[in-house]
Amino acid sequence: MNPKTGEVLAMATRPSYNPNKFWDYQPEAWKNKAVSFIYEPGSTFKAVVAAAALQEKTVTPNQVFVDPGYVMVSGRRIQNWSGTSFGTVTFTDVVKQSLNTGFAQVGLRLGAGNLIKYAKAFGFGVPTGIDLPAEEGGILFNPEDMRDSDIATMSIGQSIAVTPLQLVTAMSAIANDGVLLKPHIIKSVRNADGSTYEERDTTEVRRTIDSATDKTLVGLLEQVVASGGGSKAAVKGYRIGGKTGTAQKIREDGSGYMEGRYIASFCGFAPVEDPQLTVLVMIDDPGTGNYYGGQIAAPVASRIFAQLFRYLHIEPSSDPFAGMAPSKSSQPKAKTDTTYTGEIPDGKVVVPSFAGKSLREAARLAADRGLSFESDGSGYAAGQSIPLNTLVDKGSSITVYFKPD
């Protein structure tokens, strides 16, 4: 989709069928899954939950959460995808690592009313109105009927149902400064004499969140691809934002989940500084042992993005700070004489050197040392907010400044 116009530029479903001999195929193959298939979105929906929480000022990017590995809500156990605890983390880390415990806490703070309000604002629960037949509207709760466990599971993208088109339209709203557009697949219809019979214009539906909130959210989603769970969607030289998702499939009779059956997905947009494309990759029931969206859907998105960048002649992302006089806060700080060479007490870490590392290498090093990582610029590390060999508290935030090579 073009997030600035709502134009659906490409749509494909596999396996396909020959419409001239449709009777040779199962009826299920006739469906256009983009508009007629509903499923639990899983963690891709967390982008909408994050939008709601930031807009309602329920959280800030640097707000600290304690991740115990799992939480019990109304007798239901909600645990992280890894089954482990990440300890003390910021909300930025909660988004980057797609922590279910953190999003369950955020959802409970938001409440049922706000969750449903923002889900509807982003276009879920009703058909988008695209010019294609048999569009489904998805399924949302009535907020008055929601228990705490419903709130928690909805916050991690479970217990609701969406169509792929609804999801890519919502992500496009985030890429479009928070403004939701009506999707369309026909640009114009021409008469035989070349005159225009009908033309579709860009149709604004509503503003979902404030522009300032949207910019913060876009920054978080960029971190997901730059140094979080969506890193395999990255394309070298380009800034991409997005979210991965892994959802267990529901039984056809609705009586629970199918054992070992999943839907893996990635939904994102690029380039971050001037979004021109939104891409959703959804793999229904992958036949491999690896079923995580970040592992199998994100690499497909990376290849699609790379080919689209070439096809549309989209230039690599430039340094967002090029040509600007650096402020004191954004200048790489020089190494000082503040060094620590003694024994490291419990709960403390010694800051390493990030010099010359790529964004991904720096993020991994910070995580290994127990530091909360923030990036500034693009390219390779040229400075850091805390000098190397400084003794700091575990979980301290460090900003690494990057410059083009």
C-alpha positions in Angstrom: 0.0 0.0 0.0 1.0 3.6 -0.6 0.4 5.0 3.0 0.0 8.6 1.7 -2.8 7.7 -0.7 -4.4 4.4 0.4 -3.6 2.9 -3.0 -3.1 -0.9 -2.9 -0.1 -1.3 -5.2 0.1 -5.1 -5.1 -1.9 -7.9 -3.5 -1.1 -11.6 -3.8 -2.3 -14.9 -2.3 -0.7 -18.3 -2.5 -1.7 -21.0 -3.3 -3.6 -19.5 -6.2 -6.0 -21.0 -8.8 -7.0 -20.7 -12.4 -10.3 -18.7 -12.5 -11.1 -20.2 -15.9 -11.2 -23.7 -14.3 -12.2 -22.8 -10.8 -14.1 -26.0 -10.4 -10.8 -27.9 -10.3 -9.9 -26.3 -7.0 -11.2 -26.4 -3.5 -13.6 -23.4 -2.7 -11.2 -22.3 0.0 -8.6 -21.5 -2.8 -11.1 -19.1 -4.4 -10.9 -16.7 -1.5 -9.0 -13.4 -1.6 -7.4 -13.8 1.8 -6.4 -10.2 2.0 -10.0 -9.2 2.4 -11.9 -12.4 3.2 -9.7 -14.1 5.8 -9.9 -13.2 9.5 -7.3 -14.2 12.0 -5.7 -13.2 15.3 -3.0 -10.7 14.4 -0.7 -11.5 17.3 2.1 -9.0 18.1 1.6 -6.9 14.9 -1.5 -5.5 16.8 0.8 -4.2 19.5 1.6 -1.2 17.3 -2.0 -0.1 17.8 -1.8 -0.8 21.6 1.4 1.3 21.8 -0.3 4.1 19.9 -3.2 4.1 22.3 -0.9 4.0 25.4 1.3 6.9 24.1 -1.7 9.0 23.1 -3.4 8.5 26.5 0.0 9.2 28.2 -0.3 5.9 29.9 3.4 5.3 29.2 6.4 7.1 27.9 9.2 5.5 25.9 11.7 5.6 28.8 9.2 4.4 31.4 10.6 1.4 33.4 8.8 -1.9 33.6 9.7 -5.0 35.5 9.3 -8.1 33.4 8.9 -11.3 35.6 8.6 -13.5 32.5 4.9 -14.1 33.0 1.9 -12.5 34.6 -1.3 -14.1 35.9 -4.5 -12.2 34.9 -7.9 -13.5 36.0 -6.4 -17.0 36.3 -4.8 -16.9 32.9 -1.0 -17.1 32.5 0.5 -14.7 29.9 4.1 -15.2 29.2 6.8 -13.9 26.8 7.4 -15.6 23.5 10.8 -16.8 24.9 9.3 -18.1 28.1 11.9 -16.1 30.0 12.2 -12.9 32.0 13.9 -9.8 30.6 14.2 -8.1 34.0 14.0 -4.3 34.3 13.3 -2.8 30.9 11.9 0.4 29.4 8.8 0.6 27.3 11.1 1.0 24.3 12.5 -2.4 25.1 9.0 -3.8 25.6 8.2 -2.8 22.0 11.5 -3.8 20.6 11.4 -7.3 22.2 7.6 -7.6 21.9 7.2 -8.5 25.6 3.8 -9.9 26.3 4.1 -9.1 30.0 4.7 -5.5 29.4 1.9 -5.1 26.9 -0.5 -6.9 29.2 0.4 -4.4 31.9 -0.1 -1.5 29.5 -3.5 -2.8 28.3 -4.8 -3.1 31.9 -3.7 0.5 32.5 -5.5 1.6 29.4 -8.7 -0.3 30.2 -11.3 -1.9 27.9 -12.9 1.3 26.7 -9.7 2.8 25.5 -8.5 -0.4 23.9 -11.6 -0.8 21.8 -11.8 3.0 21.1 -8.4 3.0 19.5 -8.9 -0.3 17.7 -11.9 1.2 16.0 -10.1 4.4 15.3 -7.5 2.5 13.4 -10.2 0.8 11.3 -10.7 -2.6 13.0 -14.1 -4.1 13.6 -15.7 -2.9 10.4 -14.9 -3.4 6.6 -12.5 -0.8 5.2 -14.8 -0.3 2.2 -12.3 -1.2 -0.4 -13.6 -1.7 -3.9 -13.5 -5.6 -3.7 -16.2 -8.1 -3.0 -16.7 -10.3 0.1 -14.8 -8.1 2.6 -14.9 -9.2 6.2 -15.2 -6.8 9.1 -13.3 -8.7 11.7 -14.2 -9.3 15.4 -13.8 -7.0 18.4 -15.1 -7.2 22.0 -17.9 -5.2 23.4 -15.9 -3.3 26.0 -18.6 -3.7 28.6 -18.3 -7.5 28.4 -14.5 -7.6 28.8 -12.8 -9.2 31.8 -9.2 -8.4 32.8 -8.0 -11.5 31.0 -9.7 -10.3 27.8 -8.0 -6.9 28.1 -4.6 -8.6 28.6 -5.0 -11.0 25.7 -6.3 -8.3 23.3 -3.2 -6.2 24.2 -1.0 -8.9 22.8 -3.1 -9.4 19.7 -5.2 -12.4 20.8 -9.0 -12.9 21.3 -9.8 -10.5 18.4 -9.8 -11.1 14.6 -8.7 -8.9 11.8 -8.2 -9.1 8.0 -4.7 -8.6 6.4 -6.1 -5.5 4.7 -7.3 -3.9 8.0 -3.8 -4.5 9.4 -1.9 -3.0 6.5 -4.3 0.0 6.5 -3.7 0.6 10.2 0.0 0.4 9.8 -0.3 2.8 6.9 -2.0 5.3 9.2 1.0 5.2 11.5 3.3 5.8 8.5 1.0 8.7 7.4 1.4 10.9 10.4 -1.5 9.2 12.2 -4.1 9.8 9.5 -6.2 6.8 8.4 -7.1 6.6 4.7 -9.7 4.5 2.9 -7.9 1.9 0.8 -8.7 1.5 -2.9 -7.4 -0.8 -5.6 -8.9 1.0 -8.7 -7.3 4.3 -9.5 -9.5 5.2 -12.5 -11.8 3.7 -15.0 -11.5 4.9 -18.6 -14.1 4.8 -21.4 -13.3 3.3 -24.8 -12.6 6.8 -26.2 -10.0 7.5 -23.5 -12.2 9.8 -21.4 -12.4 9.2 -17.7 -15.5 7.4 -16.5 -14.5 7.3 -12.8 -11.6 8.4 -10.7 -10.7 7.5 -7.1 -9.2 10.2 -5.0 -7.4 9.9 -1.6 -10.1 9.7 1.0 -9.3 10.6 4.6 -11.2 8.7 7.2 -10.0 10.2 10.5 -7.0 11.2 12.5 -6.1 8.3 14.8 -3.5 9.9 17.1 -1.7 13.2 17.4 1.2 14.0 15.0 3.6 14.3 17.9 2.5 10.9 19.3 2.8 9.3 15.9 6.4 10.5 15.5 7.3 8.9 18.8 5.6 5.6 17.8 7.4 5.6 14.4 10.7 5.9 16.3 9.8 2.9 18.4 8.8 0.8 15.4 12.1 1.8 13.7 13.9 0.4 16.7 12.1 -2.9 16.2 13.7 -3.4 12.8 17.0 -1.7 13.6 17.8 -3.6 16.8 14.8 -5.6 17.9 12.7 -8.6 17.0 12.2 -7.4 13.4 15.9 -7.0 12.5 15.6 -9.6 9.7 13.3 -7.2 7.8 16.2 -4.7 7.5 17.6 -3.6 4.2 21.1 -2.1 4.4 21.1 1.7 3.8 17.3 2.1 4.4 15.3 3.1 7.5 12.4 0.7 8.0 9.8 0.6 10.8 7.5 -2.3 11.6 6.3 -5.1 13.9 6.5 -8.8 13.8 3.7 -11.2 14.9 3.2 -14.9 15.7 -0.3 -16.1 16.4 -1.6 -19.6 17.2 -4.4 -20.7 14.9 -7.9 -21.0 16.2 -9.8 -24.2 15.6 -12.5 -23.9 12.9 -15.3 -24.6 15.5 -13.8 -21.8 17.8 -13.1 -24.3 20.6 -9.6 -23.2 21.3 -6.2 -23.3 19.5 -4.7 -25.8 17.2 -1.6 -27.4 18.6 1.5 -26.5 16.7 -0.3 -24.4 14.0 0.6 -20.8 13.7 0.3 -17.6 11.5 3.6 -15.7 11.2 3.6 -12.1 10.0 5.5 -8.9 9.6 4.0 -5.5 8.8 6.1 -2.4 8.2 6.8 0.7 6.2 9.7 2.5 4.6 11.6 4.7 4.2 10.9 6.0 7.7 11.8 9.6 6.9 9.4 9.7 3.9 7.2 6.6 3.9 6.2 5.4 0.4 5.4 1.8 1.0 3.6 -0.4 3.6 4.2 -4.1 3.3 2.4 -7.0 5.1 3.7 -10.6 4.8 1.5 -13.2 6.4 2.5 -16.9 6.3 -0.4 -19.1 7.2 0.6 -22.4 8.9 4.3 -22.5 8.0 5.4 -26.1 7.4 8.7 -25.7 9.3 9.8 -26.0 12.9 10.5 -22.3 13.0 7.2 -20.4 13.0 8.1 -17.0 14.5 7.2 -13.9 12.4 10.6 -12.3 13.1 12.4 -15.4 11.8 10.4 -16.4 8.7 8.1 -13.5 7.7 10.5 -10.6 8.3 13.2 -12.0 5.8 10.5 -12.2 3.1 9.5 -8.6 3.8 13.2 -7.6 3.5 13.4 -9.1 0.1 10.2 -7.4 -1.0 11.3 -4.0 0.3 14.7 -4.4 -1.4 13.1 -5.1 -4.8 10.5 -2.3 -4.4 13.2 0.2 -3.5 15.0 -0.6 -6.8 11.8 -0.7 -8.9 10.6 2.6 -7.6 14.0 4.2 -7.6 13.9 5.1 -3.9 17.2 6.4 -2.8 18.9 5.0 0.4 18.0 6.8 3.6 20.2 9.8 4.3 21.6 10.8 7.6 18.7 12.7 9.3 21.2 15.1 10.9 23.2 15.9 7.7 23.6 19.6 7.2 22.5 20.4 10.7 24.7 22.1 13.3 24.9 19.5 16.1 23.5 20.6 19.4 25.4 20.1 22.6 23.1 17.2 23.5 23.6 15.4 20.1 27.4 15.9 19.8 29.4 12.7 20.5 31.0 13.1 23.9 34.7 12.8 24.1 36.3 10.2 26.3 37.1 11.6 29.8 39.4 10.4 32.5 36.4 8.9 34.4 37.4 5.2 34.3 36.7 2.3 36.6 39.2 -0.5 37.0 38.2 -2.0 40.3 35.9 -4.9 41.2 32.4 -4.6 39.7 29.7 -4.6 42.4 26.3 -6.5 42.0 23.8 -4.5 40.0 26.5 -2.4 38.3 28.1 -2.6 34.8 31.1 -1.1 33.2 30.3 0.8 30.0 32.1 -0.7 26.9 33.4 1.1 23.8 30.9 1.2 20.9 33.3 2.9 18.5 33.1 1.8 14.9 30.2 -0.6 15.5 27.0 -0.8 13.3 23.7 0.0 14.9 22.8 -3.7 15.2 26.3 -4.5 16.7 26.0 -1.7 19.2 22.5 -2.7 20.2 23.6 -6.3 20.8 26.6 -5.2 22.9 24.4 -2.9 25.0 22.0 -5.7 25.6 24.8 -8.1 26.5 26.1 -5.6 29.1 22.6 -5.0 30.6 22.3 -1.4 29.2 19.2 0.2 27.7 20.1 1.3 24.2 19.2 4.4 22.3 20.5 5.4 18.9 21.1 8.8 17.3 21.9 9.1 13.6 22.9 6.4 11.1 26.0 4.7 9.9 28.7 3.6 12.4 29.2 4.6 16.0 31.2 7.7 16.5 30.5 8.6 20.1 28.5 7.6 23.2 26.7 9.5 25.9 28.5 7.8 28.7 32.3 7.4 28.4 33.7 3.9 28.2 34.9 2.3 31.4 32.4 4.2 33.5 30.7 2.3 36.3 26.9 2.6 36.0 23.7 0.9 37.3 22.5 -2.1 35.3 19.7 -1.0 33.1 21.1 2.5 32.6 20.2 4.1 29.3 23.1 4.9 26.9 22.8 6.8 23.7 25.2 5.9 20.9 25.8 8.5 18.2 26.2 7.2 14.6 27.7 8.9 11.5 27.8 7.7 7.9 31.0 5.8 7.1 
